[in-house]
Amino acid sequence: MMKIPYATLERIATYLRCVKNLQVLGVKIISSSDLAKNTRATPEQVRKDLSYFGKFGKTGECYNLDKLVKKLERILRTKKEWKVCIIGTGSLWERHLQDILDLKNQDIIYLLSLIITLRR
């Protein structure tokens, strides 16, 4: 198994952030040179970084942003749901954490806060 440099993973996260921003602007395709310009990398570095994770297209063709986003999200596992428990948030952090975590079930924080309050 090939060991992937940490710097490559950091750049992959940067590429993902960049292509998601471009998607919002309506961009459908991007070349490695344009991606490099937007992320302060070189086109060669972009291609090398992506090559660690398989084929991303044909030589001389641009990347399809929709497909690229899906592959980069799979690499970084950004769509995986993680079960977490946050304890001792206090009332000041409840609203802030809801915004940060984009909670689907907002009762989670209130329940934890209630449990902590009852045990004191």
Phi and psi in degrees as GROMACS dihedral restraints (atoms count N, CA, C in turn):
[ dihedral_restraints ]
;  ai    aj    ak    al  type     phi  dphi    fc
    3     4     5     6     1   -78.4    20    10
    4     5     6     7     1   134.1    20    10
    6     7     8     9     1   -85.2    20    10
    7     8     9    10     1   126.9    20    10
    9    10    11    12     1   -96.5    20    10
   10    11    12    13     1   125.8    20    10
   12    13    14    15     1   -61.2    20    10
   13    14    15    16     1   144.6    20    10
   15    16    17    18     1   -59.3    20    10
   16    17    18    19     1   -38.8    20    10
   18    19    20    21     1   -60.0    20    10
   19    20    21    22     1   -34.6    20    10
   21    22    23    24     1   -64.9    20    10
   22    23    24    25     1   -43.9    20    10
   24    25    26    27     1   -63.2    20    10
   25    26    27    28     1   -37.3    20    10
   27    28    29    30     1   -63.5    20    10
   28    29    30    31     1   -42.1    20    10
   30    31    32    33     1   -68.3    20    10
   31    32    33    34     1   -36.1    20    10
   33    34    35    36     1   -59.6    20    10
   34    35    36    37     1   -42.3    20    10
   36    37    38    39     1   -62.6    20    10
   37    38    39    40     1   -38.9    20    10
   39    40    41    42     1   -66.7    20    10
   40    41    42    43     1   -41.9    20    10
   42    43    44    45     1   -60.7    20    10
   43    44    45    46     1   -42.7    20    10
   45    46    47    48     1   -62.2    20    10
   46    47    48    49     1   -46.3    20    10
   48    49    50    51     1   -59.4    20    10
   49    50    51    52     1   -42.3    20    10
   51    52    53    54     1   -63.6    20    10
   52    53    54    55     1   -49.7    20    10
   54    55    56    57     1   -69.1    20    10
   55    56    57    58     1   -30.4    20    10
   57    58    59    60     1   -66.3    20    10
   58    59    60    61     1   -40.6    20    10
   60    61    62    63     1   -63.8    20    10
   61    62    63    64     1   -39.6    20    10
   63    64    65    66     1   -67.8    20    10
   64    65    66    67     1   -35.5    20    10
   66    67    68    69     1   -59.4    20    10
   67    68    69    70     1   -43.2    20    10
   69    70    71    72     1   -59.7    20    10
   70    71    72    73     1   -33.7    20    10
   72    73    74    75     1   -80.5    20    10
   73    74    75    76     1    -2.9    20    10
   75    76    77    78     1    92.8    20    10
   76    77    78    79     1     7.9    20    10
   78    79    80    81     1   -71.8    20    10
   79    80    81    82     1   136.7    20    10
   81    82    83    84     1  -106.3    20    10
   82    83    84    85     1   -31.6    20    10
   84    85    86    87     1  -135.8    20    10
   85    86    87    88     1   158.8    20    10
   87    88    89    90     1  -150.4    20    10
   88    89    90    91     1   144.0    20    10
   90    91    92    93     1   -90.5    20    10
   91    92    93    94     1   163.6    20    10
   93    94    95    96     1   -64.8    20    10
   94    95    96    97     1   -31.7    20    10
   96    97    98    99     1   -70.3    20    10
   97    98    99   100     1   -38.7    20    10
   99   100   101   102     1   -69.2    20    10
  100   101   102   103     1   -39.4    20    10
  102   103   104   105     1   -63.7    20    10
  103   104   105   106     1   -39.9    20    10
  105   106   107   108     1   -63.3    20    10
  106   107   108   109     1   -44.0    20    10
  108   109   110   111     1   -60.6    20    10
  109   110   111   112     1   -38.9    20    10
  111   112   113   114     1   -78.1    20    10
  112   113   114   115     1   -13.4    20    10
  114   115   116   117     1  -122.9    20    10
  115   116   117   118     1     9.3    20    10
  117   118   119   120     1    58.4    20    10
  118   119   120   121     1    41.4    20    10
  120   121   122   123     1  -121.7    20    10
  121   122   123   124     1  -177.3    20    10
  123   124   125   126     1  -105.3    20    10
  124   125   126   127     1   155.6    20    10
  126   127   128   129     1   -57.5    20    10
  127   128   129   130     1   -36.5    20    10
  129   130   131   132     1   -64.7    20    10
  130   131   132   133     1   -39.7    20    10
  132   133   134   135     1   -66.4    20    10
  133   134   135   136     1   -41.2    20    10
  135   136   137   138     1   -58.4    20    10
  136   137   138   139     1   -50.1    20    10
  138   139   140   141     1   -63.1    20    10
  139   140   141   142     1   -40.7    20    10
  141   142   143   144     1   -65.1    20    10
  142   143   144   145     1   -44.7    20    10
  144   145   146   147     1   -59.2    20    10
  145   146   147   148     1   -46.3    20    10
  147   148   149   150     1   -67.2    20    10
  148   149   150   151     1   -31.7    20    10
  150   151   152   153     1   -66.3    20    10
  151   152   153   154     1   -21.4    20    10
  153   154   155   156     1   -60.5    20    10
  154   155   156   157     1   -23.6    20    10
  156   157   158   159     1  -113.7    20    10
  157   158   159   160     1    18.6    20    10
  159   160   161   162     1   106.3    20    10
  160   161   162   163     1  -165.4    20    10
  162   163   164   165     1   -82.1    20    10
  163   164   165   166     1   137.3    20    10
  165   166   167   168     1  -119.4    20    10
  166   167   168   169     1     5.3    20    10
  168   169   170   171     1   154.9    20    10
  169   170   171   172     1  -170.5    20    10
  171   172   173   174     1  -100.4    20    10
  172   173   174   175     1   149.8    20    10
  174   175   176   177     1   -57.9    20    10
  175   176   177   178     1   131.6    20    10
  177   178   179   180     1    86.1    20    10
  178   179   180   181     1    -2.1    20    10
  180   181   182   183     1  -109.5    20    10
  181   182   183   184     1   153.6    20    10
  183   184   185   186     1   -76.9    20    10
  184   185   186   187     1   161.5    20    10
  186   187   188   189     1   -86.5    20    10
  187   188   189   190     1   137.5    20    10
  189   190   191   192     1   -77.3    20    10
  190   191   192   193     1   122.4    20    10
  192   193   194   195     1   -62.5    20    10
  193   194   195   196     1   -39.9    20    10
  195   196   197   198     1   -60.6    20    10
  196   197   198   199     1   -46.5    20    10
  198   199   200   201     1   -68.0    20    10
  199   200   201   202     1   -39.1    20    10
  201   202   203   204     1   -64.0    20    10
  202   203   204   205     1   -42.9    20    10
  204   205   206   207     1   -60.5    20    10
  205   206   207   208     1   -46.0    20    10
  207   208   209   210     1   -60.2    20    10
  208   209   210   211     1   -43.9    20    10
  210   211   212   213     1   -66.9    20    10
  211   212   213   214     1   -42.6    20    10
  213   214   215   216     1   -66.5    20    10
  214   215   216   217     1   -38.0    20    10
  216   217   218   219     1   -65.0    20    10
  217   218   219   220     1   -37.4    20    10
  219   220   221   222     1   -65.9    20    10
  220   221   222   223     1   -41.6    20    10
  222   223   224   225     1   -61.0    20    10
  223   224   225   226     1   -46.6    20    10
  225   226   227   228     1   -86.9    20    10
  226   227   228   229     1    -5.4    20    10
  228   229   230   231     1    55.4    20    10
  229   230   231   232     1    43.4    20    10
  231   232   233   234     1   -77.3    20    10
  232   233   234   235     1   -17.5    20    10
  234   235   236   237     1   -93.5    20    10
  235   236   237   238     1    -1.7    20    10
  237   238   239   240     1   -72.9    20    10
  238   239   240   241     1   135.3    20    10
  240   241   242   243     1   -87.6    20    10
  241   242   243   244     1   132.1    20    10
  243   244   245   246     1  -112.7    20    10
  244   245   246   247     1   134.5    20    10
  246   247   248   249     1   -88.5    20    10
  247   248   249   250     1   125.2    20    10
  249   250   251   252     1  -133.3    20    10
  250   251   252   253     1   159.4    20    10
  252   253   254   255     1  -131.0    20    10
  253   254   255   256     1   121.6    20    10
  255   256   257   258     1  -109.3    20    10
  256   257   258   259     1   121.0    20    10
  258   259   260   261     1  -118.0    20    10
  259   260   261   262     1   139.9    20    10
  261   262   263   264     1    77.4    20    10
  262   263   264   265     1    37.0    20    10
  264   265   266   267     1   -74.5    20    10
  265   266   267   268     1   -35.5    20    10
  267   268   269   270     1    77.5    20    10
  268   269   270   271     1   162.0    20    10
  270   271   272   273     1   -68.4    20    10
  271   272   273   274     1   -29.5    20    10
  273   274   275   276     1   -66.1    20    10
  274   275   276   277     1   -30.3    20    10
  276   277   278   279     1   -91.8    20    10
  277   278   279   280     1   -12.0    20    10
  279   280   281   282     1   -55.9    20    10
  280   281   282   283     1   -53.0    20    10
  282   283   284   285     1   -66.7    20    10
  283   284   285   286     1   -40.1    20    10
  285   286   287   288     1   -62.0    20    10
  286   287   288   289     1   -43.8    20    10
  288   289   290   291     1   -66.8    20    10
  289   290   291   292     1   -35.6    20    10
  291   292   293   294     1   -60.0    20    10
  292   293   294   295     1   -42.7    20    10
  294   295   296   297     1   -67.7    20    10
  295   296   297   298     1   -45.1    20    10
  297   298   299   300     1   -63.7    20    10
  298   299   300   301     1   -47.6    20    10
  300   301   302   303     1   -85.8    20    10
  301   302   303   304     1    -9.3    20    10
  303   304   305   306     1    50.4    20    10
  304   305   306   307     1    53.1    20    10
  306   307   308   309     1   -65.1    20    10
  307   308   309   310     1   136.1    20    10
  309   310   311   312     1   -82.8    20    10
  310   311   312   313     1   -34.9    20    10
  312   313   314   315     1  -113.5    20    10
  313   314   315   316     1    92.8    20    10
  315   316   317   318     1   -68.5    20    10
  316   317   318   319     1   -14.5    20    10
  318   319   320   321     1   -69.0    20    10
  319   320   321   322     1   -16.8    20    10
  321   322   323   324     1   -58.1    20    10
  322   323   324   325     1   -49.2    20    10
  324   325   326   327     1   -65.3    20    10
  325   326   327   328     1   -42.7    20    10
  327   328   329   330     1   -63.5    20    10
  328   329   330   331     1   -38.7    20    10
  330   331   332   333     1   -63.6    20    10
  331   332   333   334     1   -47.0    20    10
  333   334   335   336     1   -62.3    20    10
  334   335   336   337     1   -41.6    20    10
  336   337   338   339     1   -64.1    20    10
  337   338   339   340     1   -39.9    20    10
  339   340   341   342     1   -64.9    20    10
  340   341   342   343     1   -43.7    20    10
  342   343   344   345     1   -62.0    20    10
  343   344   345   346     1   -44.3    20    10
  345   346   347   348     1   -63.8    20    10
  346   347   348   349     1   -42.5    20    10
  348   349   350   351     1   -62.9    20    10
  349   350   351   352     1   -42.8    20    10
  351   352   353   354     1   -67.0    20    10
  352   353   354   355     1   -30.1    20    10
  354   355   356   357     1   -82.9    20    10
  355   356   357   358     1   -12.7    20    10
